Amino acid sequence: MADTTDNKVTGEANSVPRKSSWRYIGPGIVVAATGVGAGDLVATLIAGSNFGYTLLWAAVIGCLVKISLAEAAGRWHLSTGSTLFDGWASLGRWTTWFFAVYVVIWGFVYGAAAMSSSALPLQALFPDVMDLEWWAIACGLVGLVFVWFNKYAVFEKVMTVLVGVMFVVTVYLAIRVTPNLPDAFAGLLPVLPDEKDSVLNTLGLIGGVGGTITLAAYGYWVNAKGWTNTGWMKVMRLDNRVAYITTGIFVVAMLFVGAELLHSANVAIASGDKGLVQLSDILEDEYGSATAKFFLIGFFATSFTSLIGVWHGVSLMFADFVARYRDRGGAAGSGQEVASGSRERSWPFRVYLLWLTFPPMVLLFQGQPFRLVIIYGVLGAAFLPFLAGTLMWLLNTSRTPSQWRNGPLSNAMLAIAGLLFLVLCVKQIWDQPWSEFF
């Protein structure tokens, strides 16, 4: 049952629900699937391997922080009827320059990383079919074709199926290793490991739980779903909570695996996606080849959802960025156009799809250029402080209708997020080998 409510921003009538309901959710599943990549899972595994259940509380806080960021992005889109780029543009040209540089360099390096991550489990499952680089190219091309020819509704359904695979695999593994529940509950108490750099390691785990630029893309998926006014606010908030409860289950399950399978046996795995391939070997030794193969299928679902999620969500953002630049009056960035699906057929959307797919293939064969990787790392670390800071700015001023501005809790969570990511950004910049850059 739906009411027809006037949208004060656009003047159009939209069908909105009387109350929030589970049957409406969708963008949250997409942002959860995209945000949790292989890198997040292996980082959580390593945390469990190194510290047991001690940092379980940090993984939970990471989910709460990301809830606040995604909710703020969605609230901006629904309460103003415009997109995030309209808001950023109102803060000055520096936001445009930052995003322009970020999205070009980030997309180039991320494209190669996403294709490689999706290829690793396929090569492990089918080692004699072809080399890793060709599996990676195949994953990139499949992602390109899928996003190019399908609109949001189909994209969401496929993402939901893949999230189901991820959920079943991670929960099965968590149960299979027989977690020590008293120790796990004790891990919810905020205690730091008694080791060097434990504070920075803890902050890194909090900051790495599920999503970077995909948090900003959440508002675009909300609009693509057809939610374009404040009548959908309660639904969006429920959807967002579902996203990060799902994310929390993924990371807690992998921390259980790390704590029980690796920490108890004093086994170390490599950082990065190859650590998950190592885990499949350990699972095969412990539980047999069927469990190892089952895990590799979940590993592929995790990596490929991140690939197609970025291919779709960041391309939507880039299309809006180009439209906003070409039409500085603001109408080009309206949520109505995103909701109508016109962005998914626009030439900027498809140009960025091609940018994510073909130029990064060079890196698959030649390795990642040193200076480019440094710039990529710094820009990536700077994006979340940028997002948290600009959302606080936008949602506490007259740019947002007074009813939907930040309350004390939202401001506190965004401030915590901004400070957290600023610390991690400074650490990332500090750790770069700048002497070799010049």
PEWO-V865726 format. One record per backbone hydrogen bond with DSSP energy under -0.5 kcal/mol. NH is the residue of the N-H (numbers start at 1). CO is the residue of the C=O. E is the energy in kcal/mol with one decimal. If there is no record, write none. Layout:
nh->NH co->CO e->E
nh->NH co->CO e->E
This chain:
nh->3 co->16 e->-2.5
nh->5 co->3 e->-0.7
nh->5 co->14 e->-2.1
nh->7 co->12 e->-2.3
nh->8 co->6 e->-0.8
nh->11 co->7 e->-3.0
nh->14 co->5 e->-1.8
nh->16 co->3 e->-2.7
nh->16 co->14 e->-0.6
nh->18 co->1 e->-0.9
nh->24 co->21 e->-1.6
nh->25 co->22 e->-1.1
nh->30 co->26 e->-1.9
nh->31 co->27 e->-2.6
nh->32 co->28 e->-2.2
nh->33 co->29 e->-2.4
nh->34 co->30 e->-2.5
nh->35 co->31 e->-2.4
nh->36 co->32 e->-1.9
nh->37 co->35 e->-1.1
nh->41 co->37 e->-1.8
nh->42 co->38 e->-2.6
nh->43 co->39 e->-2.1
nh->44 co->40 e->-2.0
nh->45 co->41 e->-2.4
nh->46 co->42 e->-2.6
nh->47 co->43 e->-2.0
nh->48 co->44 e->-2.4
nh->49 co->45 e->-2.7
nh->50 co->46 e->-2.8
nh->51 co->47 e->-2.6
nh->52 co->48 e->-1.7
nh->54 co->51 e->-1.7
nh->56 co->53 e->-1.9
nh->57 co->187 e->-2.0
nh->59 co->55 e->-1.5
nh->60 co->56 e->-1.7
nh->61 co->57 e->-2.4
nh->62 co->58 e->-2.2
nh->63 co->59 e->-1.5
nh->64 co->60 e->-1.8
nh->65 co->61 e->-2.6
nh->66 co->62 e->-1.9
nh->67 co->63 e->-2.1
nh->68 co->64 e->-1.7
nh->69 co->65 e->-1.5
nh->70 co->66 e->-2.6
nh->71 co->67 e->-2.7
nh->72 co->68 e->-1.8
nh->73 co->69 e->-2.1
nh->74 co->70 e->-2.6
nh->75 co->71 e->-2.7
nh->76 co->72 e->-2.1
nh->77 co->73 e->-1.8
nh->78 co->74 e->-2.3
nh->79 co->75 e->-2.6
nh->80 co->76 e->-1.8
nh->81 co->77 e->-1.4
nh->83 co->333 e->-0.6
nh->86 co->83 e->-0.6
nh->87 co->83 e->-1.5
nh->88 co->84 e->-2.9
nh->89 co->85 e->-2.7
nh->90 co->86 e->-1.3
nh->91 co->87 e->-0.6
nh->91 co->88 e->-1.5
nh->92 co->89 e->-1.1
nh->95 co->92 e->-1.1
nh->96 co->92 e->-0.6
nh->97 co->93 e->-2.1
nh->98 co->94 e->-2.4
nh->99 co->95 e->-2.4
nh->100 co->96 e->-2.5
nh->101 co->97 e->-2.2
nh->102 co->98 e->-2.5
nh->103 co->99 e->-3.2
nh->104 co->100 e->-1.3
nh->105 co->101 e->-2.1
nh->106 co->102 e->-2.9
nh->107 co->103 e->-1.2
nh->108 co->104 e->-1.6
nh->109 co->105 e->-2.1
nh->110 co->106 e->-3.1
nh->111 co->107 e->-2.0
nh->112 co->108 e->-1.0
nh->113 co->109 e->-2.0
nh->114 co->110 e->-3.2
nh->115 co->111 e->-2.0
nh->116 co->112 e->-2.4
nh->117 co->113 e->-2.4
nh->118 co->114 e->-2.0
nh->119 co->115 e->-1.6
nh->120 co->116 e->-1.9
nh->121 co->117 e->-0.7
nh->122 co->118 e->-0.7
nh->123 co->119 e->-2.7
nh->124 co->120 e->-2.0
nh->125 co->121 e->-2.1
nh->126 co->122 e->-2.7
nh->129 co->126 e->-1.4
nh->130 co->126 e->-0.6
nh->135 co->131 e->-1.9
nh->136 co->132 e->-2.5
nh->137 co->133 e->-2.1
nh->138 co->134 e->-2.2
nh->139 co->135 e->-2.4
nh->140 co->136 e->-2.3
nh->141 co->137 e->-2.4
nh->142 co->138 e->-2.5
nh->143 co->139 e->-2.5
nh->144 co->140 e->-2.3
nh->145 co->141 e->-2.7
nh->146 co->142 e->-2.5
nh->147 co->143 e->-2.4
nh->148 co->144 e->-2.6
nh->149 co->145 e->-1.9
nh->150 co->146 e->-1.0
nh->154 co->151 e->-0.5
nh->155 co->151 e->-2.2
nh->156 co->152 e->-3.1
nh->157 co->153 e->-1.7
nh->158 co->154 e->-2.4
nh->159 co->155 e->-2.3
nh->160 co->156 e->-2.3
nh->161 co->157 e->-1.9
nh->162 co->158 e->-2.3
nh->163 co->159 e->-2.5
nh->164 co->160 e->-2.0
nh->165 co->161 e->-1.8
nh->166 co->162 e->-2.5
nh->167 co->163 e->-2.9
nh->168 co->164 e->-2.5
nh->169 co->165 e->-2.4
nh->170 co->166 e->-2.6
nh->171 co->167 e->-2.4
nh->172 co->168 e->-2.2
nh->173 co->169 e->-2.4
nh->174 co->170 e->-2.2
nh->175 co->171 e->-2.2
nh->176 co->172 e->-2.6
nh->177 co->173 e->-2.0
nh->178 co->175 e->-1.4
nh->179 co->174 e->-0.7
nh->181 co->179 e->-1.2
nh->184 co->180 e->-2.3
nh->185 co->181 e->-2.7
nh->186 co->182 e->-1.9
nh->187 co->183 e->-1.4
nh->188 co->185 e->-1.4
nh->189 co->186 e->-1.6
nh->191 co->54 e->-0.5
nh->191 co->189 e->-1.6
nh->195 co->193 e->-1.6
nh->198 co->195 e->-1.3
nh->201 co->197 e->-2.4
nh->202 co->198 e->-2.2
nh->203 co->199 e->-2.6
nh->204 co->200 e->-2.4
nh->205 co->201 e->-1.8
nh->206 co->202 e->-2.3
nh->207 co->203 e->-2.8
nh->208 co->204 e->-1.4
nh->209 co->206 e->-0.9
nh->210 co->208 e->-1.5
nh->211 co->35 e->-1.6
nh->215 co->212 e->-1.3
nh->216 co->212 e->-0.5
nh->216 co->213 e->-0.7
nh->217 co->213 e->-1.6
nh->218 co->214 e->-0.9
nh->219 co->216 e->-0.7
nh->220 co->217 e->-0.7
nh->221 co->217 e->-2.0
nh->222 co->218 e->-2.4
nh->223 co->219 e->-1.9
nh->224 co->220 e->-2.4
nh->225 co->221 e->-1.8
nh->226 co->223 e->-1.5
nh->227 co->222 e->-1.9
nh->228 co->226 e->-0.8
nh->232 co->229 e->-1.8
nh->233 co->230 e->-1.8
nh->236 co->232 e->-2.8
nh->237 co->233 e->-2.2
nh->238 co->234 e->-2.2
nh->239 co->235 e->-2.9
nh->240 co->236 e->-2.5
nh->241 co->237 e->-2.0
nh->242 co->238 e->-2.4
nh->243 co->239 e->-1.9
nh->244 co->240 e->-1.7
nh->245 co->241 e->-2.1
nh->246 co->242 e->-2.4
nh->247 co->243 e->-2.0
nh->248 co->244 e->-2.0
nh->249 co->245 e->-2.2
nh->250 co->246 e->-2.1
nh->251 co->247 e->-2.4
nh->252 co->248 e->-2.6
nh->253 co->249 e->-2.3
nh->254 co->250 e->-2.0
nh->255 co->251 e->-2.0
nh->256 co->252 e->-2.2
nh->257 co->253 e->-1.9
nh->258 co->254 e->-2.4
nh->259 co->255 e->-2.8
nh->260 co->256 e->-2.8
nh->261 co->257 e->-2.5
nh->262 co->257 e->-0.8
nh->262 co->258 e->-0.9
nh->263 co->258 e->-2.8
nh->264 co->259 e->-1.1
nh->266 co->262 e->-0.6
nh->266 co->263 e->-1.0
nh->267 co->262 e->-2.8
nh->275 co->272 e->-1.8
nh->276 co->273 e->-1.6
nh->277 co->273 e->-0.8
nh->278 co->274 e->-2.0
nh->279 co->275 e->-1.9
nh->280 co->276 e->-1.7
nh->281 co->277 e->-1.5
nh->282 co->278 e->-2.0
nh->283 co->279 e->-2.8
nh->284 co->280 e->-2.1
nh->285 co->281 e->-2.0
nh->286 co->282 e->-2.1
nh->287 co->283 e->-3.5
nh->288 co->283 e->-0.7
nh->288 co->284 e->-1.4
nh->292 co->288 e->-1.6
nh->293 co->289 e->-2.7
nh->294 co->290 e->-2.3
nh->295 co->291 e->-2.3
nh->296 co->292 e->-2.1
nh->297 co->293 e->-2.0
nh->298 co->294 e->-1.8
nh->299 co->295 e->-2.6
nh->300 co->296 e->-2.4
nh->301 co->297 e->-2.3
nh->302 co->298 e->-2.4
nh->303 co->299 e->-2.2
nh->304 co->300 e->-3.2
nh->305 co->301 e->-2.0
nh->306 co->302 e->-1.2
nh->307 co->303 e->-1.8
nh->308 co->304 e->-2.6
nh->309 co->305 e->-2.1
nh->310 co->306 e->-2.1
nh->311 co->307 e->-2.7
nh->312 co->308 e->-2.0
nh->313 co->309 e->-3.2
nh->314 co->310 e->-1.6
nh->315 co->310 e->-0.8
nh->316 co->312 e->-1.9
nh->317 co->313 e->-1.9
nh->318 co->314 e->-2.5
nh->319 co->315 e->-2.4
nh->320 co->316 e->-2.1
nh->321 co->317 e->-2.5
nh->322 co->318 e->-2.6
nh->323 co->319 e->-2.3
nh->324 co->320 e->-2.8
nh->325 co->321 e->-1.9
nh->326 co->322 e->-2.2
nh->327 co->323 e->-2.2
nh->328 co->326 e->-0.5
nh->330 co->327 e->-1.6
nh->333 co->330 e->-1.5
nh->334 co->331 e->-1.7
nh->335 co->81 e->-1.5
nh->337 co->334 e->-0.7
nh->338 co->334 e->-1.2
nh->339 co->335 e->-2.7
nh->340 co->336 e->-1.9
nh->341 co->337 e->-0.7
nh->341 co->338 e->-0.9
nh->342 co->337 e->-1.0
nh->343 co->337 e->-0.7
nh->344 co->341 e->-0.6
nh->345 co->342 e->-1.1
nh->346 co->343 e->-1.3
nh->350 co->346 e->-1.7
nh->351 co->347 e->-2.6
nh->352 co->348 e->-2.4
nh->353 co->349 e->-1.7
nh->354 co->350 e->-2.1
nh->355 co->351 e->-2.1
nh->356 co->352 e->-2.4
nh->357 co->353 e->-1.1
nh->358 co->354 e->-2.5
nh->359 co->354 e->-0.6
nh->360 co->355 e->-0.6
nh->361 co->358 e->-1.4
nh->362 co->359 e->-1.7
nh->363 co->360 e->-0.9
nh->364 co->360 e->-0.9
nh->365 co->361 e->-0.7
nh->365 co->362 e->-0.9
nh->366 co->362 e->-1.8
nh->367 co->363 e->-1.7
nh->373 co->369 e->-2.3
nh->374 co->370 e->-1.8
nh->375 co->371 e->-2.3
nh->376 co->372 e->-2.6
nh->377 co->373 e->-2.4
nh->378 co->374 e->-2.3
nh->379 co->375 e->-2.8
nh->380 co->376 e->-2.5
nh->381 co->377 e->-2.0
nh->382 co->378 e->-1.7
nh->383 co->379 e->-1.1
nh->384 co->380 e->-0.7
nh->385 co->381 e->-0.6
nh->386 co->382 e->-1.8
nh->387 co->383 e->-2.8
nh->388 co->384 e->-2.8
nh->389 co->385 e->-2.5
nh->390 co->386 e->-2.4
nh->391 co->387 e->-2.2
nh->392 co->388 e->-1.9
nh->393 co->389 e->-1.9
nh->394 co->390 e->-2.8
nh->395 co->391 e->-2.6
nh->396 co->393 e->-0.8
nh->397 co->394 e->-0.9
nh->400 co->397 e->-1.9
nh->404 co->401 e->-1.8
nh->405 co->402 e->-1.2
nh->406 co->395 e->-2.7
nh->411 co->407 e->-2.5
nh->412 co->408 e->-2.4
nh->413 co->409 e->-2.6
nh->414 co->410 e->-2.5
nh->415 co->411 e->-2.4
nh->416 co->412 e->-2.4
nh->417 co->413 e->-2.5
nh->418 co->414 e->-2.8
nh->419 co->415 e->-2.5
nh->420 co->416 e->-2.7
nh->421 co->417 e->-2.7
nh->422 co->418 e->-1.9
nh->423 co->419 e->-2.3
nh->424 co->420 e->-2.2
nh->425 co->421 e->-2.1
nh->426 co->422 e->-2.6
nh->427 co->423 e->-2.4
nh->428 co->424 e->-2.4
nh->429 co->425 e->-2.5
nh->430 co->426 e->-2.8
nh->431 co->427 e->-2.4
nh->432 co->428 e->-0.6
nh->432 co->429 e->-0.8
nh->434 co->432 e->-2.2
nh->436 co->433 e->-1.4
nh->437 co->433 e->-0.6
nh->437 co->434 e->-0.9
nh->438 co->434 e->-1.1
